[in-house]
């Protein structure tokens, strides 16, 4: 539903809202308020759209934030829904995708990792998993961080001896790998354990992750005693090691939920206009880690309002547990619980506990949230001082809101990648990081200047177009380049090709001295003499940290690309060879090199390889 009819004079502020009221139904739905250049200002939901929007048409009684939002409104759009519950779910989804200026926003909304016991192979694989659940198997999570997953996986390998290798590695093993030697894998790949026995280990690991660790410990203890009585001391020692590993996982929890099988715990603390929401994940009676979030909101918004918006957005693309424990009663808690129940297809309860172990868990989360807010405020004050110093050093009109730092990484020109990291008042903005695979085939191997030119052309061609369309939110206040005068000149050339000058973008390159010692960096700016900063200056340490983060990011992207190239098989390049035939060939010949040396007649012995395909394979490796 649109706001203006063709040919009508542009309306502004309250007039826009009053104009829409004449056409609005008294039904549930979602409304969007737009400002200049179609900037989304606010997304809201209503049980009764007409009644809710009419509140904005009042001349007084609004908070400063709402009054400013109303004055900036240029048009509105509406979506009618079947119920207020559906409106809440749609509102959360739109807020996450549109990121309106005046809504509470859940920042750093990354997906959480899981542990997967993958069942698509006769010997199940255990590994960390992130993303949509398309592989067949058992998923356990979410865990609060990759670190929490890896620590648990490390101990699970000791306890259950499950493989972590990929199928392509498993299928070509001829002898046990190092993980078997250090007693972290049962080596089903070479038959040191039967497949049924190995699958039993996988089932035990799944039971443990479902919360049946105590029963498993008792059963293994009985088996250990039985083996000891039979004087099978080697098996008894192996069982003892497994029991110790299981006990370690169960005993290493920071929080010990006594009577909670599955729950998410949310505690919010607010101070100085900054909020932290601390989240604990309890699954299978175990604590699977904690994570802290700092939602964006206005100073005049309450903890109950912020927590309500946070919960709706947090579960937009995540399955909620049956129980959600909170430190504060969120606004419209019953409506949120109803919406989450609809989403999950089962009852979801939101509860603020008043006594017992559940209250103790929430209290612990609240303490963590309060301490995190205190640290955040201290860090923000320090960050503000540093950004003020950056503005002085580089003659910026104000402290930069967005700093972009660039670096390239390659080995003699191979697997070349450009990296961009972004920093601002809230520290590093990791969801804004970018990787640029160098695509220009005309570049000489190792041409750092050419790589930097390509990265800058691609980055700022897009940024320029966005700014011309009215969206300057991603335009940097400062660009730092890891390198010297040569890199700076390459960037200036690249920007000139797309019609930008150093007046459009503040450019600085940062280079180490001749001996490449940190602390002796030189800074280069267009048209100015290079200069250094005092070795003990805090702003120098800050700029070094920015440069080092870009270096780390670019090297990581390069290594990832190089690893992917190494993992590729020459068989992947041959038409007619899919996963099944590739597996059969590797089984038969042991490796791609073995396939490359085979004769046509030998290749035809492999199941699924006819004469035409055998000749094609032989020709691929022998120039035929």
N, C-alpha and C positions, 0 to 999 in steps of 0.2 A: 504494500500500500504506500503510495507516494504522497508527498506533502503539497506540491504545487501544481496547478493546472497550467497548460501551455499559454504563454502570453501574459501571465500574471506578473505583477511587479515582485521583485525579490523580497521575501519576508525575513525578519530577523528576530531572534530572542523569543520573548513571550508571544509575539504575534504569530510566529511559526506554530507554537504549541496551541494557541487558541484556534488557529485555522484548522488544525488536525482534529480538534475536539468535535467539530461539526460532523465528521465522518467516521469517528471511532465507534466500534461496537462495545457493548458491555460484556465482553468475553475474555477468557484467559489468553495470554499471549506474551510476546517479547517485543520491545521497542528499542530502536537505535536512534541516537541523536548524532547529527553530523555537523561539523564546523566548516570553516573555509577549506577549499581544495579537497572536499570530501573526507576530511579527517574524522575518523570515528571518535566521538567524545565519550559516549557512554552507552552501555547495553544494560537494559533492565528487564525484569519480568513482572507480571501483574496477574492477579486473579481476575481483575476487572480493568481492562485497558483504559476505558473511558474515565473511570474514577481515579486510577493511578496517575494518568497524564494530566488530569485536571488540577492535581496538586501543584504541578509546575507552573500553572497559569496564575496562581496567586501572586500578588505583588510583594508580599512581605513574608517573614517567618522562615526564610531559608538560611541555611548556613552559608558562610562565605564561599565555600567550595561549590555548593549547588547553585548559588546565585551566579557565580562566574560561568558555570557550565551552561546555564540557561541563556545568559547573555551571548555566549559564543555559538549557540545553536542556529544553524541555517536551514536545515531540513530534518525530517524524521521519516523512518520506515518502520513498518509493523508486520509482525507475523502472528496470526491467530492460531492457538493450539487447542487441543481437546480438553486439557486440564492444566491447573497450575503446576502440577508435578512435571508434566511434559515441558512447560515453559521454563521451569528451573533447569532441567537437563539441557535444553537448547541454549539458555542463557549462558551456562557454564562453558559449553562448547564454543559459542561465539566469542566470549571473552578471551578464551585461550588462543583462538585463531586471529582475532582482530586487535587484541591488546589495547583496548580503549584507554584514553588518557585519564579519565576520572573513575575508573573501576579499580577495585582491589585486584592486583595481579599476582599470580603465583609465578615467581621467577625461578630460573634454573630448574625447569620442569623436565628433567631427564627421566628416561625409563630406568627402572630398577632391575638389577640382575637376578637371575634364578639359577638354581642347580637343576640340570637335566640329566636323567638317566635315560639315554636314547635306546629305544627298543627296535630300531629298524635293522639291526644286525644280530646274528645269532649270539655274538658276544657283546652285550650291552656296553655302551661307552658312557662315562660320567664326565660332565664338563660344565663350565659356566655358560649361561645362555642369556641373551638379551634380545628382545624383539617379539614379533608375533609368533604364536605357538603353533607352527606348522609341522614340526617333526613329531613323529609318533614316540611316545615315551611318558615318563613321569616327571612332572615339573614341581619344584619345591621353592617357595619364596613368597613374596619378594625379600631379598636381602637389602640392607641399607646401602651397601657399597660393594664395589668389585673386590676391595680388600677383605671384607667380611666373607664373601664367597670363597676367595682363594684360600683364606685361613681354614675355612671349614673343609674345602676340597682336599687340602693338604693332609688334614687329619683323617678324613674319610678314606683316602688312599691307603693310609697305614692300617686302618681298621678293616677295610673290606677288599683291598687289593684289586680294585677295578681299573681298567685301562682308561687312559685319557687320549690315546693316540687316534688320529684320523683313520678311517677305513683304508685309505690308499696306503698308509704306512703299515697297518695291521696285516693287510693281504699279502705283502711281499716280505714279511719277516722270515728269516731262516734260523735265527737264534734269538734268545731273550735279550731285551734291551736293558739299559742301565736301571730303569725303574724297577725291574724285577730283581736286579742285583742288590738294590738298597731296600728290598722288601716292601715295595709300594705297588706291585702289580703281580697277579698270579700267572701271567704269561700264557693266556689261552691261545695266543697266536701260534705258538709252537707246540701246543699239546701238553704243557706241563700241568694243566688242570683240564678235566673234561668239561665240555660245554654245559652239561646239566649242573655240574658242581659250581661252575662259574656263574651260571644264571641264578643259582641259589644265593651266591654272594650278593648279586645285584638285588635280589628280592630282600635280603637282610638289610642292605643299605637303604632301600626304599622304606622298609618298616621303621628303621631308625629315624629317618627324616620325617616320618609321619608321627613321631612321638612315642614309639614303642622301644626306646633305648633301654629302659630298666628291665623289661622282659628279656630282651636280647642279651643283656649282660648276665642275667641269671642263667640263661640257657648255655651261653658260652662258658661260664664258670663251671657248670655241671660237666660239660664236655671236657674241659681242661682237667678236672679232677679225675674223670674217667680215664683220660689218656695217661695221666700220671700214674694211676693205679695199675694200668696195663704196661707201665714202664716205657711208654712211647713218649719219651721226653722231648723229642724234636717237635712233635705235634702239640704237646702241652705248652712248650715255649712260644710257639706261633700263636696259639690261642691266648696265652697271657699277654703278648704284645697287642693283639687286637682288643682285648678287654681294656688295657691301659689307654689305648687310643680313643675308644668309645667314652671312657670315663673322663678323658681330657676334654672332649667336645662338650659333654654334659656339664662338666664342672667349671668351664671357662666362661660362663655367661656373666655379663656385667649386671644383668637383672635376672632374678630367679622367680619367674611367675609360678606361684604354687598351685593356683586353681584356675588358670586361664589356658585353654587349649588353643584358641585363635582369636587374636584381637589386634587392632591398631590403636595406639595411644597417642593423643594429640594434646600438647600443653602449649599455651601461648603466653608470652611475656611481652609487655610493651613499655617503652621508656623513651622519652625525648623524640617522639614521632617515629621510632623504629620498633618493629615487631620481629620476634623470632617464634616460629612454630617448630617445636621439637616433636619428632615422630619416632616412636618405638614400634618395631614389628615383632609380634609374638605369633609364632606358628609352631604347631605340634608341641606346645608346652615349652618352647625354647625361645630365647631372645635371639633374633636374627639381625640385630644391629639397630642403630639409631641414626637419624639424619636431621639436620637443621635447615629450615627454610626462612627466608626473609622476604615476605610478601611486600609489594609496593602498595602504599595507601597514603591517604592524607592524614594530617595530624588530628583532625577532628573526628576521625572514625574510631568507634569503640572496639574493644577486644572481641565482643560478641559478634559484631558486624564483620570484622576481618576474618574471624575463625569460620563463620558461616560461608563466606565467599571462598575461603581457602579450601574447605572440605568439598564443596561442589566442584571446584576445578581440579582438585587432587585426584578425584575418582572419575574424571571425565573419560579417561581411557584405561582405567585400572579396575580390576574386580575388587569390590569392597569385601572385607571379612564380615562375619555375622555380628561381631561386636566392635563398636567404636567407643573408646573411653576418652573423655575430654576433661580439660581443667576448668573450662567455662562453658556454660550452656550457650551454644551458638544461636543466633537469631533463626527463628523458624526451624528449630531442630526436628520437629515432627515431620515437616514438609521435606526436609533433606533426607530423613530416614526413609520416608515413603518413596522418594525418587530413587534412592540407592537400592531399595528393595525391588522396585520395578526393574532397575538396570540389572540386578544380580539374579532375578527370578526366584528369590527367597527372602525371608525376613532379615533385615539389617536393623540393629538396634544402636542408637546413640545414647550413651549414658554418662552422667557425671557422678562418679561413685562418692559416697559419703563416709564409708568406713571400710576397714579390712585391707587385704593385700592389694586389691584393685586401687584403692585410694592411695596406698603407699607408692605404687608404680606411677600413678599420675603425678604425685608429689615429686618423685625423683625426676620425671620428665620436666616438670615445671622448674625445678632447681637448675637443670641443664639449660632450659630456655632463658632463664633470668641471667645466668652467667654468660650465655652467648650474646645476649643483648648488650651487656656491659662491655664485653670485648669488642663487639661491633661498633659501639659508639666511640670507643677509644681508637679503634682502627680508622673509623671515618674521620675523626678529628685529625689524626696523623696524616691520612690520605689527603685531606683538604689542604693541610699545610704544604705537603709535597707538591700538589698540583698548583698551588699558588706560587711556589718557587719555580716550577716548570714554566709558568706564564712569564715570570720575570726574566728567566734565562733566555727565552726565545721570543721575547717581545710580543706575547699574545695579549689581546685586549682583556681577556678574563681567563680564569683557570679552565683548562680544557675539559670538556665533558666526554669526548671520545678521542682516544689516541690509538692510531693503528701502527703496528710495527711489522716490518717485512724482512724476511730472510729467505735464501735459497739453499737447497741441499742436493748433492749428487756425488757420484764417484766417477771421475773422469768423464763426466757428461751423461752417464747412464742413470736411468730412473730419476731424472731431474724433477724436482718438486719445488714450488714456491709456497711459502707459508705466511699467513697473516694472523696476528693475534691482536686483540682489542682490549684496552684498559680504560677505566674511567673512575669516577668517584667511588664506585662500589668495588673497585679492584679489577681483576681480570674478568672479562665477559666471555666465558668459554663457549657459550652457545653462538657467539658471533665469530669464532675462529673460522678460517677458511684455508683450504688446500687448493693449489693450482698445479695440475699436471701440465708440465711444459709440452706444448703440442707442435711448436714450429720446427718442422723437419729440416729447415734450411740453416738452423743454428749450428755453429761449430761445437763439437763436444767440449764442455767446460766453459762455454761463453757466459760468464756470470752476468755481464752487462746485458746481453741479449735476453737472458732469462728474466732479469729484472724489468726490462722494457715490456716483455710480453705480459708479465703479471700486472704491471701498472696499467697497460692498455685495457686489459680485460676488466680489472677492478673498477677503474674510473670511467670507462665507457658506460658501464651499468649505473654507477653512482650518479654520473652526470645526467643520464636519462631520467632517473628517479627524481633528481632535484628539479629538473625542468618540468616534471609532472606535478610538482608541489610537495614531494616527500623528501625533505632534507634530513630526516632523522638519522640516516646512516652516513652522513657527510662528516669526515673527520676534522677536528680542530687542529690536529697535529699529526704528521706522518713521520715516523722514524724509520730510517733504512740502515740495516746492518751493513756497513761498508764505508768506503772513503769517498773522495771527490769523484772518482770514476763512476761509482754507483749512483751518486747524486746527479751527475750530468746525464746518465742513462735515463733516470726517472724524469728529469726535466724534458728530455727529447720525447719520451713516450707520451707525456701529458700534452706537449705541444701538438702532437699528431692528432689529438682529439679536441684541440681548441682550448686547453687549459694552461694557465700560467702559474708561476710561483705565488702570484697574488691570490689565486683561487684556492691554493692548497699550501699550507705552511709545511715546508719540507726541511728535514734535518737528517744528515747521515752521521753515524757514530762509528768511528774506527779506532781500533787499538793502535798503540804506538808501534815503532819498529820492532821492539822486543816483545810485543803483544802482551804486555802486562796489564791486567785490570787495574784501573786507577789512573792510567796515563792516556785515556781516550782523548781523541780529538773530535771536535764537532765541526761539521761543514754546513754552511747555509748558502743559498744562492746569492752571489754577488758580494759576499762578506768574507773576511779573512777567517781561517780556522781558529778555534780557541779551545782551551782546556778549562776544566773546573777543578777547584781544590780537591785533592785526593780524599780528604775527610768529609767533604760536603755530603749531607744526607741526600740531596737531590741527585748527586752523581750515583750513589748506590741505587736509588730508585730507577734511574735511566739504565743502569747496568742490568737491573733485574728485568726490566722490560725487554732489553736486547737479548738476555739469556733465555727468556721465555719463548721469544720468537725463534731462537736458535734450536731450543729443545723441540718445539712444535714442528719445525721444518725437518729436522733430523728424524723425528718419529714418523712423519709422513713418508720420507724417503725410505726408511727401513721397512715400513709396511708395504710400500710398492715393490721394493726389491724382494721381500719375502714372497709376495704373490707371484712374481716372475719366476723365482726359484722353484716354487711349488708346481708350476705348470709342467706338463709332460709333452714331449714332442708328439705323442699320439693324439693330443687334443687338436692338432693342426690337420689331421687327416680326415677327409670327408668319409662318412660312413662308419666312423668309430664313435660309438656312444659309451656311456658308463659301463654297460654290461660287457661289450666286446673288449673295452679297455681292461676291465678287470680280468677277463679270461686270458688275454694276451700276457698281462703281467704275471698271472698265476703260472702260465705255461713256461714263460721264458725268464721269469725272475725279476726283470727290470726292462726299462725302455731301451737300454743299450743292448740287451739280449735280443729284443725284437728287431733292432736295427741290423743285427748281424745274421738274422735268420734268412734261410732261402725260401723261395716261394712255396716249395713242397712242404717245408716245415711249418710255415704259417698256415697252410690249409689244414693242418692237423688240429688246429684250435677250433673249438665249437663256435659256429656262427661266422666263420671266415671262409668265404668261397674263393674260387680262383681269381675272379676279377678284383676282389678286395685285397687278396694276398699280393697280387701284382701291383696294386696301388700303394700298399704299404711298402713293399720292396722298392718301388720306384721313388717313393718319398725320401727314403734314406740313402738311396744309391744313385740319385740323379736320373732315374729312368723316366 
